[in-house]
Structure formats: C-alpha cells, structure tokens
Amino acid sequence: PITTDIHSHILPGIDDGSPDIATSLQLVQGIYSLGIRKTVATPHIISDLYRNTPATINAALSKLTVACKEAKMDIAITAAAEYMLDDHFLHLLRETSPLLTIHKNLLLTEQSFAAETDNLHHIAFEMITSGYRPIMAHPERYHFYHQNYDAYSRLKDMGFLLQLNLLSLTGYYGKPVARAAKYLMANNLI
C-alpha cells in the first residue's frame, strides 16, 4: 500500500491549493483516510504567480502542524516545493542557498502545461551538476507528450525521475491523461 505522498498542495493560503486552515485540515483528513501517514507538502514556486520562499512555506507548515495536533490528527507533514522550470527557478538554482527538497537531494519540478520548457536538457544538467536529483511532476498531464510517448523515456534519459498523480489513473484529468498515466505505469517509468 502507498503510505507516503510526495506531492500535495495542503498548506494554507500560499498557492492554488488550500485557501485556509479549515480546508487544509479537510484535505489532511481525506488523505489520512486513504492510508497516507506521511505527506510532503509541495507548494508551487512560480516566478509570476507564487514566489514562495522557505520562510513562507515553513510558516504555513507550522500553522498546519499545530492545527493537526489540536485536531488530534496523527500524520507526519513536512514541506518542500514544486518548482516551475522558469527563469526564476534558474536564478534560485544558481544561488548558494539550498532549494527545498522532498528528501535529501530529490527536487520536485514541473513544466508549463502549454509547452515543453526551453532548454530542458540544459536545465536538467544544471540541476544534476548542482547535486540535485530532479523529479518531473505529473508528466502524464503534459498534453504535448501525448502524441509522442518516447518523450517520457527522453525525460528519464535526461536524469528525471517521473512522478504520477493518482487522479490521472482515474480519468479525472481526461482520457488522454489516463492513457498516458497507464502507459507510464505499464512501462515502469514512474
């Protein structure tokens, strides 16, 4: 069984996930009821939309941790980030302060849903040479890969681990996404 979630937007009020503590507690209760006992909250860091920092993320994590204890919810919650591969990310990567990782050097990244990131191979190389192991969030949801499933193997060849959203398997995001998710699972790419 799956007991750890490494990609959630449950921290209150800092991205397009939970707007407040009450909603965060509902989300935590929901994942707990599915058997999740540890979750890594990964709020977005996107240059023109969510300029979260370790300070904003850790403050929201602290609020949620306290609220969970008060509600007697026994779940381990830590925080990292989901980094959009944009110019702001490259700036953060090239700074000396460490990025927020899921575990050790595992770094959750994402692309725009509109088009593949320019110079993705170069960005992957920079992440890896900086000591990170990049994870590409929800590649099954990038429609620009649906006509060429070989692109998923290319992501792996660049050094990305691939992370699947469970809702993708249910058809929640549509049939093409579900087909891509099933392909990724069937071919041991996740």
C-alpha positions as CSV (number, residue, x, y, z in Angstrom):
1,P,0.0,0.0,0.0
2,I,1.0,3.6,-0.6
3,T,1.5,5.3,2.8
4,T,3.6,8.4,1.8
5,D,2.5,11.2,-0.5
6,I,5.3,13.4,-2.0
7,H,3.2,16.0,-3.9
8,S,0.4,17.9,-2.3
9,H,-0.9,21.4,-2.0
10,I,-2.3,21.3,1.5
11,L,-0.5,24.2,3.1
12,P,-3.0,27.1,3.8
13,G,-3.1,30.2,1.7
14,I,0.2,30.2,-0.2
15,D,-0.7,28.7,-3.6
16,D,-3.6,27.4,-5.6
17,G,-4.2,24.6,-3.1
18,S,-5.8,25.1,0.2
19,P,-7.0,28.6,0.9
20,D,-7.2,28.3,4.7
21,I,-6.5,26.0,7.7
22,A,-10.1,24.6,7.7
23,T,-9.6,23.4,4.2
24,S,-6.1,22.1,4.9
25,L,-7.5,20.0,7.8
26,Q,-10.2,18.6,5.5
27,L,-7.5,17.7,2.9
28,V,-5.3,16.1,5.5
29,Q,-8.2,14.0,6.9
30,G,-9.0,12.9,3.3
31,I,-5.5,11.7,2.6
32,Y,-5.3,10.1,6.0
33,S,-8.5,8.1,5.3
34,L,-6.8,6.8,2.1
35,G,-4.0,5.3,4.3
36,I,-1.5,8.1,3.9
37,R,0.6,8.5,7.1
38,K,3.3,10.9,5.8
39,T,2.9,13.7,3.3
40,V,5.3,16.2,1.8
41,A,3.5,19.5,1.1
42,T,4.9,20.9,-2.1
43,P,3.5,24.4,-2.8
44,H,4.2,26.0,-6.1
45,I,7.1,28.3,-6.7
46,I,6.3,30.1,-10.0
47,S,8.0,33.4,-10.9
48,D,5.0,35.4,-12.0
49,L,2.4,33.7,-9.7
50,Y,3.7,32.1,-6.4
51,R,7.0,33.5,-5.2
52,N,7.1,31.3,-2.2
53,T,10.2,31.1,-0.1
54,P,11.4,28.8,2.6
55,A,10.0,31.3,5.1
56,T,6.5,31.5,3.6
57,I,6.4,27.7,3.2
58,N,7.7,26.9,6.7
59,A,5.3,29.4,8.3
60,A,2.3,27.7,6.6
61,L,3.7,24.3,7.6
62,S,3.9,25.4,11.2
63,K,0.3,26.6,11.2
64,L,-0.9,23.3,9.7
65,T,1.2,21.2,12.1
66,V,-0.2,23.0,15.1
67,A,-3.8,22.7,13.7
68,C,-3.3,18.9,13.1
69,K,-2.1,18.4,16.6
70,E,-5.0,20.3,18.0
71,A,-7.4,18.2,15.9
72,K,-5.6,15.0,17.1
73,M,-4.6,14.0,13.5
74,D,-1.6,11.7,13.7
75,I,0.1,12.3,10.4
76,A,3.7,13.4,9.6
77,I,3.8,16.5,7.4
78,T,7.0,18.0,6.0
79,A,7.4,20.6,3.3
80,A,9.4,21.1,0.1
81,A,8.3,22.9,-3.1
82,E,7.2,22.2,-6.6
83,Y,9.5,24.4,-8.8
84,M,8.3,25.7,-12.1
85,L,11.2,25.3,-14.5
86,D,11.4,29.0,-15.4
87,D,13.9,31.9,-15.2
88,H,13.2,32.4,-11.5
89,F,14.0,28.8,-10.9
90,L,17.3,29.1,-12.7
91,H,18.1,32.1,-10.6
92,L,17.3,30.1,-7.4
93,L,19.3,27.1,-8.6
94,R,22.4,29.3,-9.2
95,E,22.2,30.9,-5.8
96,T,24.2,29.4,-2.9
97,S,21.2,28.6,-0.6
98,P,19.8,25.1,-1.0
99,L,16.5,24.5,-2.6
100,L,13.6,22.8,-0.8
101,T,13.8,19.1,-1.5
102,I,11.4,16.2,-0.8
103,H,14.1,14.1,0.7
104,K,17.9,14.7,0.7
105,N,18.5,15.9,-2.9
106,L,15.2,15.0,-4.5
107,L,13.8,18.1,-6.2
108,L,10.2,18.3,-7.4
109,T,9.9,20.3,-10.7
110,E,7.2,21.0,-13.2
111,Q,6.7,22.5,-16.6
112,S,4.1,24.8,-18.1
113,F,1.1,22.9,-19.4
114,A,1.3,24.9,-22.6
115,A,4.7,23.7,-24.0
116,E,7.8,21.9,-23.0
117,T,10.4,24.0,-21.2
118,D,13.0,25.5,-23.5
119,N,16.5,24.1,-22.9
120,L,15.1,21.3,-20.7
121,H,18.1,19.2,-21.2
122,H,20.4,22.0,-20.1
123,I,18.3,22.8,-17.0
124,A,18.4,19.1,-16.1
125,F,22.1,19.1,-16.5
126,E,22.4,22.1,-14.2
127,M,20.3,20.5,-11.5
128,I,22.2,17.3,-11.6
129,T,25.6,19.0,-11.5
130,S,24.4,21.1,-8.6
131,G,23.8,17.9,-6.7
132,Y,20.0,17.5,-7.1
133,R,18.1,14.6,-8.4
134,P,15.2,16.1,-10.4
135,I,11.7,14.7,-10.3
136,M,9.3,15.8,-13.1
137,A,5.8,16.2,-11.6
138,H,2.8,14.7,-13.4
139,P,4.4,14.2,-16.8
140,E,1.2,12.4,-17.9
141,R,-0.7,15.7,-17.7
142,Y,1.6,17.5,-20.3
143,H,-0.5,17.2,-23.4
144,F,2.5,18.0,-25.7
145,Y,3.8,14.5,-24.9
146,H,0.6,12.6,-25.7
147,Q,1.5,12.3,-29.4
148,N,5.0,11.0,-28.6
149,Y,5.3,8.7,-25.6
150,D,9.0,8.3,-26.4
151,A,9.4,11.8,-24.7
152,Y,8.9,10.1,-21.4
153,S,11.9,7.9,-21.9
154,R,13.8,11.0,-23.0
155,L,12.9,12.7,-19.7
156,K,14.3,9.6,-17.9
157,D,17.5,9.8,-20.1
158,M,18.0,13.4,-19.0
159,G,18.0,12.3,-15.4
160,F,14.4,13.0,-14.3
161,L,12.5,10.6,-12.0
162,L,8.8,10.8,-13.0
163,Q,6.0,11.3,-10.5
164,L,2.4,10.4,-11.4
165,N,-0.7,11.9,-9.9
166,L,-3.0,9.1,-8.8
167,L,-6.1,11.0,-10.0
168,S,-4.6,10.8,-13.5
169,L,-5.3,7.0,-13.5
170,T,-9.0,7.5,-12.7
171,G,-9.6,9.7,-15.7
172,Y,-10.1,12.8,-13.6
173,Y,-8.0,14.9,-16.0
174,G,-9.5,13.3,-19.1
175,K,-8.9,10.1,-21.2
176,P,-5.7,11.2,-22.9
177,V,-4.1,11.8,-19.5
178,A,-5.4,8.5,-18.2
179,R,-3.9,6.7,-21.2
180,A,-0.6,8.4,-20.7
181,A,-0.6,7.5,-17.0
182,K,-1.3,3.9,-17.8
183,Y,1.5,3.8,-20.3
184,L,3.9,5.2,-17.8
185,M,2.9,2.6,-15.2
186,A,2.9,-0.3,-17.7
187,N,6.4,0.7,-18.9
188,N,7.9,1.1,-15.4
189,L,8.7,4.8,-16.0
190,I,7.2,6.1,-12.7
